[in-house]
């Protein structure tokens, strides 16, 4: 039985709450079954559909929108990344391979007060300075120094990693875990979770 998508209705929208660990093919398969039933409701309503609960890449958003709109011609919204990434948003943790993921490249350093976020992995071609923040659903790779806050696996993925040319005194987060870095770490350290704690190797 497929139960990756729970459908709820409010006054202003239909909410499709998608399991955080659901594979895109499982989601599309379940939508194919559930959309015809939902289409009957839309004979008398045109309220928008909001998809929440899981981070979607741009290509996945396109697939889901196309499938929904092929049955129901209404506006389809997806929750913003900032609503779904971060310690506050993690309902449960999971393990998902991050060897291959959609990646955003930022071709500059991040200054104090700047924030970069993306549901996939992020590569920073520069430094992340003190007071800056980088949040990714996947891995974080920094070609320069990490002095600001970095949060990888911010959707709950405990297999995400953080790596930088060096890590200065700062805070790193992976999934729902937090570690304070109290001294500079040189030689391209890799931060990952082992035995439910963040280690730096």
C-alpha positions as CSV (number, residue, x, y, z in Angstrom):
1,X,0.0,0.0,0.0
2,X,1.3,3.4,-1.0
3,X,1.4,5.9,1.9
4,X,4.1,8.4,1.0
5,X,1.6,11.2,0.3
6,X,-1.0,12.4,2.8
7,X,-3.7,14.7,1.4
8,X,-5.3,17.4,3.7
9,X,-7.6,20.3,2.9
10,X,-7.8,23.7,4.5
11,X,-10.0,26.6,3.6
12,X,-7.5,28.0,1.1
13,X,-5.6,25.1,-0.2
14,X,-5.1,21.3,-0.7
15,X,-1.9,20.1,1.0
16,X,0.1,17.2,-0.3
17,X,2.3,16.2,2.6
18,X,5.1,14.0,1.1
19,X,7.3,11.7,3.2
20,X,10.8,13.1,3.7
21,X,12.4,9.9,2.5
22,X,10.2,9.1,-0.4
23,X,11.9,8.5,-3.8
24,X,10.7,10.6,-6.7
25,X,9.5,7.6,-8.6
26,X,7.5,6.4,-5.6
27,X,5.9,9.8,-5.4
28,X,5.0,9.9,-9.1
29,X,3.6,6.4,-8.9
30,X,1.4,7.3,-5.9
31,X,0.3,10.6,-7.5
32,X,-0.9,8.6,-10.6
33,X,-3.2,6.6,-8.3
34,X,-4.4,9.5,-6.1
35,X,-4.9,12.3,-8.6
36,X,-8.0,10.9,-10.4
37,X,-9.8,10.9,-7.0
38,X,-8.6,14.4,-6.2
39,X,-9.7,15.5,-9.7
40,X,-13.3,14.8,-8.7
41,X,-13.1,17.3,-5.9
42,X,-11.8,20.0,-8.3
43,X,-15.0,19.8,-10.4
44,X,-16.3,22.4,-8.0
45,X,-13.1,24.0,-6.6
46,X,-10.0,25.8,-7.9
47,X,-8.0,26.3,-4.7
48,X,-4.2,25.8,-5.2
49,X,-2.3,22.7,-4.2
50,X,0.7,23.0,-1.9
51,X,3.3,20.3,-1.8
52,X,5.3,20.1,1.5
53,X,7.2,17.8,3.8
54,X,10.1,16.9,1.4
55,X,12.8,18.8,-0.4
56,X,12.5,18.7,-4.2
57,X,15.1,19.5,-6.8
58,X,14.2,21.7,-9.7
59,X,13.8,18.7,-12.1
60,X,11.6,16.9,-9.5
61,X,9.4,20.0,-9.1
62,X,8.9,20.0,-12.9
63,X,7.9,16.4,-12.9
64,X,5.5,16.7,-10.0
65,X,3.9,19.9,-11.4
66,X,3.5,18.3,-14.9
67,X,1.8,15.2,-13.5
68,X,-0.6,17.2,-11.3
69,X,-1.5,19.7,-14.0
70,X,-2.1,16.9,-16.5
71,X,-5.1,15.9,-14.3
72,X,-5.9,19.2,-12.4
73,X,-5.3,22.6,-14.0
74,X,-4.6,24.6,-10.8
75,X,-1.7,26.5,-9.3
76,X,0.9,24.1,-7.6
77,X,3.1,25.6,-4.9
78,X,6.1,24.1,-3.2
79,X,7.3,25.2,0.3
80,X,10.4,27.4,0.2
81,X,13.7,25.9,1.0
82,X,14.0,27.9,4.1
83,X,10.8,26.4,5.5
84,X,12.1,22.9,5.0
85,X,15.8,23.1,5.8
86,X,17.4,23.6,9.2
87,X,17.4,22.2,12.7
88,X,13.8,23.6,13.2
89,X,12.5,21.6,10.2
90,X,13.9,18.2,10.9
91,X,11.2,15.9,12.1
92,X,13.2,12.7,11.7
93,X,16.6,11.7,10.4
94,X,17.4,9.3,7.6
95,X,20.3,7.9,5.5
96,X,20.5,8.7,1.8
97,X,23.5,8.4,-0.5
98,X,25.0,11.8,-1.3
99,X,27.6,10.6,-3.8
100,X,25.5,12.0,-6.6
101,X,23.2,15.0,-6.1
102,X,22.1,18.2,-7.8
103,X,24.6,20.8,-7.0
104,X,24.6,24.6,-6.8
105,X,27.9,26.4,-7.5
106,X,28.4,29.8,-5.8
107,X,31.2,31.6,-7.6
108,X,32.2,33.9,-4.8
109,X,32.9,34.1,-1.1
110,X,30.1,34.7,1.4
111,X,30.4,37.8,3.5
112,X,29.0,38.4,7.0
113,X,25.2,38.5,6.9
114,X,24.9,36.5,3.7
115,X,23.0,33.2,3.6
116,X,23.1,30.5,0.9
117,X,20.7,27.6,0.9
118,X,19.8,24.9,-1.6
119,X,18.0,21.5,-1.3
120,X,20.9,19.7,-3.0
121,X,24.6,20.1,-2.5
122,X,26.5,23.4,-2.5
123,X,30.0,24.2,-3.6
124,X,31.4,27.6,-2.6
125,X,34.2,28.8,-4.8
126,X,35.7,31.0,-2.1
127,X,35.4,31.5,1.7
128,X,32.5,31.4,4.0
129,X,33.3,34.3,6.4
130,X,32.3,34.7,10.0
131,X,28.7,35.8,10.2
132,X,27.7,34.0,6.9
133,X,25.6,30.9,6.8
134,X,25.3,28.0,4.3
135,X,22.5,25.5,4.5
136,X,22.2,22.4,2.2
137,X,20.1,19.4,2.0
138,X,23.1,17.5,0.6
139,X,26.9,18.1,1.0
140,X,28.8,21.3,1.5
141,X,32.1,21.8,-0.2
142,X,34.1,25.0,0.4
143,X,37.2,25.7,-1.7
144,X,38.4,28.3,0.7
145,X,38.0,28.7,4.5
146,X,35.0,28.0,6.6
147,X,34.6,30.6,9.3
148,X,30.8,30.9,9.3
149,X,28.0,28.4,10.1
150,X,27.6,25.4,7.8
151,X,24.7,23.0,7.9
152,X,24.8,19.9,5.6
153,X,22.0,17.3,5.5
154,X,19.7,20.0,6.7
155,X,16.6,18.0,5.7
156,X,17.7,15.2,8.1
157,X,20.2,13.2,6.0
158,X,22.9,11.9,8.3
159,X,25.1,10.8,5.4
160,X,25.8,14.3,4.2
161,X,29.4,15.7,4.7
162,X,31.1,19.1,5.0
163,X,34.6,19.8,3.6
164,X,36.6,22.9,3.3
165,X,40.2,23.9,2.6
166,X,40.3,24.7,6.3
167,X,37.8,25.2,9.1
168,X,38.3,28.0,11.6
169,X,36.6,28.6,14.9
170,X,32.9,28.2,14.0
171,X,29.9,25.8,14.3
172,X,29.1,23.0,12.0
173,X,25.9,21.1,11.7
174,X,25.0,17.8,10.0
175,X,21.4,16.6,10.0
176,X,20.2,17.2,13.6
177,X,23.6,17.3,15.2
178,X,25.7,20.3,16.1
179,X,29.5,20.6,16.8
180,X,31.5,23.6,17.9
181,X,34.9,23.9,16.3
182,X,37.2,25.5,18.9
183,X,40.4,25.7,17.0
184,X,41.5,25.9,13.3
185,X,41.6,22.6,11.4
186,X,43.9,22.5,8.4
187,X,44.5,20.1,5.5
188,X,41.1,19.8,3.9
189,X,39.1,18.3,6.8
190,X,36.0,16.2,6.1
191,X,33.2,16.4,8.7
192,X,30.7,13.5,8.9
193,X,28.6,11.6,11.3
194,X,29.8,8.5,13.0
195,X,28.2,6.8,16.0
196,X,25.7,9.6,16.3
197,X,28.3,12.4,16.6
198,X,30.1,14.7,14.1
199,X,33.7,13.8,13.6
200,X,36.4,15.7,11.7
201,X,38.9,13.6,9.7
